[in-house]
């Protein structure tokens, strides 16, 4: 498998964690989102991903999958062990709701193309652009914290004592929040889970700093 990825992309980071937790081998193909106006816009990459986004996962038969959560769902179905999702339908729905709260409600309004549009097309200052980012990340993660702090299904990780689907999505968002100097001090459950995850090899190897294209 080939993973078309950018080291700082939280969506790519999610998939790297999932691949590592599954113990699957893959080749990383860097796609620099800033260099020369963005390598994601090159015609050869748009053939793989019409939206000009990362990640894309190319399977050995040449088929290409896009959208990080769809890729993770594929990995769960094609390589069911070790499982990223719990066995019962209600628990799976709960775990997915955590992941989707991040992937659909927090991340899309704070990703690179939105921030660049705010700054370059709308004339938003650097300071106000960062205020925008921090506001939505802090508000979104505060909601996740309330869920995690009050649900008995939470253990060492988001669900029980085995890292899984929700952790794959949470930890990259925390990393981006820390990089952008968000105030995470009121998120003790999230920070505890983040620390537990980063002690695991699957998460450590997936981190932005460990990627070949890290800057």
CORNOR-V832513 format. One record per pair of residues at least 12 apart in sequence whose C-alpha atoms are under 8 Angstrom apart, sorted by the first residue. I is the first residue (numbers start at 0). J is the second residue. D is the distance in whole Angstrom. If there is no record, write none. Layout:
i=I j=J d=D
i=I j=J d=D
//
This chain:
i=0 j=24 d=7
i=0 j=25 d=5
i=0 j=26 d=6
i=0 j=56 d=7
i=0 j=57 d=6
i=0 j=58 d=5
i=0 j=59 d=5
i=1 j=25 d=6
i=1 j=26 d=5
i=1 j=27 d=6
i=1 j=28 d=7
i=1 j=56 d=6
i=1 j=57 d=5
i=1 j=58 d=7
i=1 j=59 d=8
i=2 j=25 d=7
i=2 j=26 d=6
i=2 j=27 d=5
i=2 j=28 d=6
i=2 j=54 d=7
i=2 j=55 d=6
i=2 j=56 d=5
i=2 j=57 d=6
i=3 j=27 d=6
i=3 j=28 d=5
i=3 j=29 d=6
i=3 j=30 d=6
i=3 j=53 d=6
i=3 j=54 d=5
i=3 j=55 d=5
i=3 j=56 d=6
i=3 j=57 d=8
i=4 j=27 d=7
i=4 j=28 d=6
i=4 j=29 d=5
i=4 j=30 d=6
i=4 j=53 d=6
i=4 j=54 d=5
i=4 j=55 d=7
i=5 j=29 d=6
i=5 j=30 d=5
i=5 j=31 d=6
i=5 j=32 d=7
i=5 j=53 d=7
i=5 j=54 d=8
i=5 j=212 d=7
i=6 j=29 d=8
i=6 j=206 d=8
i=6 j=207 d=5
i=6 j=208 d=8
i=6 j=210 d=6
i=6 j=211 d=8
i=6 j=212 d=6
i=6 j=213 d=6
i=7 j=207 d=6
i=7 j=213 d=8
i=8 j=53 d=7
i=9 j=171 d=5
i=9 j=172 d=6
i=9 j=175 d=7
i=10 j=53 d=7
i=10 j=54 d=7
i=10 j=67 d=6
i=10 j=168 d=8
i=10 j=171 d=8
i=11 j=53 d=6
i=11 j=54 d=5
i=11 j=67 d=7
i=12 j=167 d=8
i=12 j=171 d=6
i=12 j=205 d=6
i=12 j=206 d=7
i=12 j=207 d=7
i=13 j=67 d=7
i=13 j=167 d=5
i=13 j=168 d=5
i=13 j=171 d=7
i=14 j=54 d=8
i=14 j=67 d=6
i=14 j=68 d=8
i=14 j=70 d=7
i=14 j=71 d=6
i=14 j=167 d=7
i=15 j=205 d=5
i=16 j=167 d=6
i=16 j=201 d=6
i=16 j=202 d=6
i=16 j=204 d=8
i=16 j=205 d=5
i=17 j=71 d=7
i=17 j=74 d=8
i=17 j=83 d=8
i=17 j=163 d=8
i=17 j=164 d=7
i=17 j=167 d=6
i=18 j=74 d=8
i=19 j=201 d=5
i=19 j=202 d=8
i=19 j=204 d=8
i=19 j=205 d=7
i=20 j=81 d=7
i=20 j=163 d=8
i=20 j=201 d=6
i=21 j=78 d=7
i=21 j=80 d=7
i=21 j=81 d=6
i=21 j=82 d=8
i=29 j=212 d=6
i=30 j=53 d=8
i=39 j=51 d=5
i=39 j=52 d=6
i=39 j=53 d=8
i=47 j=63 d=7
i=48 j=65 d=7
i=53 j=65 d=8
i=53 j=66 d=8
i=54 j=66 d=7
i=54 j=67 d=6
i=55 j=67 d=8
i=56 j=70 d=7
i=71 j=164 d=8
i=82 j=163 d=7
i=83 j=162 d=7
i=83 j=163 d=4
i=83 j=164 d=5
i=84 j=163 d=6
i=84 j=164 d=6
i=94 j=157 d=8
i=94 j=158 d=7
i=94 j=164 d=7
i=94 j=165 d=6
i=95 j=164 d=8
i=95 j=165 d=7
i=97 j=143 d=7
i=97 j=165 d=6
i=98 j=164 d=7
i=98 j=165 d=5
i=98 j=168 d=6
i=98 j=169 d=7
i=100 j=139 d=8
i=100 j=143 d=8
i=101 j=139 d=7
i=101 j=140 d=8
i=101 j=168 d=7
i=101 j=169 d=7
i=101 j=172 d=8
i=102 j=168 d=7
i=104 j=139 d=7
i=105 j=135 d=6
i=105 j=136 d=6
i=105 j=139 d=6
i=106 j=136 d=8
i=106 j=172 d=8
i=108 j=135 d=8
i=109 j=131 d=8
i=109 j=132 d=6
i=109 j=135 d=8
i=109 j=136 d=8
i=114 j=128 d=7
i=114 j=132 d=8
i=129 j=179 d=7
i=132 j=179 d=8
i=133 j=176 d=7
i=133 j=179 d=7
i=133 j=180 d=8
i=133 j=181 d=5
i=133 j=182 d=8
i=136 j=176 d=7
i=136 j=181 d=7
i=137 j=176 d=8
i=137 j=181 d=6
i=137 j=182 d=7
i=137 j=183 d=7
i=140 j=186 d=8
i=141 j=185 d=8
i=141 j=186 d=7
i=144 j=186 d=6
i=144 j=187 d=8
i=144 j=188 d=6
i=144 j=189 d=6
i=147 j=188 d=7
i=147 j=189 d=8
i=148 j=188 d=6
i=155 j=191 d=8
i=155 j=192 d=6
i=155 j=195 d=7
i=156 j=192 d=5
i=156 j=195 d=7
i=156 j=196 d=7
i=157 j=192 d=7
i=162 j=196 d=7
i=166 j=196 d=8
i=169 j=193 d=8
i=170 j=193 d=6
i=170 j=196 d=8
i=173 j=193 d=8
//
